[in-house]
Amino acid sequence: MIRWYVLLGLALVFNAMANVLMKAGMRHAPDTGGAPAMLHHYLTSWPVLLGLALFGLNLLAYTQALTKIPLSVAYPLMTSLGFLIVVSASAYFFKETITWIQGVGFILIVAGVVCVAR
């Protein structure tokens, strides 16, 4: 059973990292030039391309984990813990502000995850 939770953990990390990389890659996306300029940016931005690859790895690991872990457990773990990783990375890498009310929300999310995972 541990193997399936390792796969779920990998999926969670791949998904969170993919989101952070997408944000990093899109920080310098062109404002003008329309669809051709945006498509060029997608195809030449290493953070965007790496993020897409990690989304693919996330899909592989997550679907394998779902073969043995109930969806009612896997999905809450995936979304809530991924949310905590992404928010933490946003504050650290992108200097996004985390308010005290958001901090309270994070604590409630962690408490909920503990309840769901039991």
C-alpha positions as CSV (number, residue, x, y, z in Angstrom):
1,M,0.0,0.0,0.0
2,I,2.9,2.3,0.7
3,R,3.9,2.2,-3.0
4,W,0.5,3.7,-4.0
5,Y,0.9,6.6,-1.6
6,V,4.4,7.2,-2.8
7,L,2.9,7.5,-6.3
8,L,0.3,9.9,-5.0
9,G,3.0,11.9,-3.3
10,L,5.0,12.1,-6.5
11,A,1.8,13.2,-8.4
12,L,1.2,15.9,-5.8
13,V,4.8,17.2,-6.1
14,F,4.8,17.1,-9.9
15,N,1.5,18.9,-10.0
16,A,2.5,21.6,-7.6
17,M,5.9,22.1,-9.4
18,A,4.2,22.3,-12.7
19,N,1.9,25.1,-11.5
20,V,4.8,27.0,-10.1
21,L,6.8,26.6,-13.3
22,M,3.8,27.7,-15.4
23,K,3.6,30.9,-13.3
24,A,7.3,31.5,-13.7
25,G,7.2,30.9,-17.4
26,M,4.3,33.2,-17.9
27,R,5.7,36.2,-16.0
28,H,7.4,37.4,-19.2
29,A,4.7,36.4,-21.7
30,P,4.1,38.9,-24.5
31,D,1.3,41.4,-24.0
32,T,1.1,42.0,-27.8
33,G,1.3,39.9,-30.9
34,G,-1.8,37.9,-30.3
35,A,-1.9,34.1,-30.6
36,P,1.2,33.7,-32.7
37,A,3.4,35.5,-30.1
38,M,1.8,33.5,-27.3
39,L,2.3,30.2,-29.0
40,H,5.9,31.1,-29.7
41,H,6.3,31.9,-26.0
42,Y,4.8,28.6,-25.0
43,L,7.2,26.7,-27.3
44,T,10.3,28.6,-26.3
45,S,9.9,29.0,-22.5
46,W,11.7,26.3,-20.7
47,P,9.6,26.7,-17.5
48,V,6.4,26.3,-19.5
49,L,7.7,23.3,-21.3
50,L,9.0,21.7,-18.1
51,G,5.7,22.5,-16.4
52,L,3.8,20.7,-19.2
53,A,6.1,17.7,-18.8
54,L,5.5,17.6,-15.1
55,F,1.7,17.8,-15.7
56,G,2.1,14.7,-17.8
57,L,4.1,12.9,-15.2
58,N,1.5,14.0,-12.6
59,L,-1.2,12.3,-14.8
60,L,0.8,9.1,-15.0
61,A,1.5,8.9,-11.2
62,Y,-1.9,10.0,-10.2
63,T,-3.8,7.5,-12.3
64,Q,-1.6,4.7,-11.1
65,A,-2.2,5.7,-7.5
66,L,-5.9,5.7,-8.2
67,T,-5.8,2.0,-9.0
68,K,-5.4,1.2,-5.3
69,I,-6.3,4.4,-3.3
70,P,-9.9,5.4,-3.0
71,L,-10.7,8.6,-5.0
72,S,-12.4,10.0,-1.8
73,V,-9.0,9.9,-0.1
74,A,-6.7,10.6,-3.1
75,Y,-8.4,13.7,-4.5
76,P,-8.6,15.6,-1.2
77,L,-5.0,14.8,-0.4
78,M,-3.9,15.8,-3.9
79,T,-5.8,19.1,-4.0
80,S,-5.3,20.3,-0.5
81,L,-1.6,19.4,0.0
82,G,-0.9,20.6,-3.5
83,F,-2.6,23.9,-2.6
84,L,-0.4,24.3,0.4
85,I,2.8,23.6,-1.6
86,V,1.7,26.1,-4.3
87,V,0.8,28.8,-1.9
88,S,4.1,28.4,0.0
89,A,6.1,28.5,-3.3
90,S,4.1,31.5,-4.4
91,A,5.1,33.4,-1.2
92,Y,8.7,32.3,-1.5
93,F,9.5,32.5,-5.2
94,F,7.0,35.2,-6.3
95,K,6.9,37.2,-3.1
96,E,3.1,37.0,-3.0
97,T,1.5,38.1,0.3
98,I,-0.1,35.6,2.6
99,T,-2.7,37.2,4.9
100,W,-3.4,36.0,8.4
101,I,-6.9,34.8,7.3
102,Q,-5.2,32.7,4.6
103,G,-2.9,31.3,7.3
104,V,-6.0,30.3,9.4
105,G,-7.4,28.7,6.2
106,F,-4.3,26.7,5.7
107,I,-4.4,25.3,9.2
108,L,-8.0,24.3,8.6
109,I,-7.0,22.6,5.4
110,V,-4.3,20.6,7.1
111,A,-6.8,19.6,9.8
112,G,-9.2,18.5,7.1
113,V,-6.6,16.5,5.4
114,V,-5.7,14.7,8.6
115,C,-9.4,13.8,9.0
116,V,-9.8,12.6,5.4
117,A,-6.6,10.6,5.4
118,R,-7.7,8.5,8.4
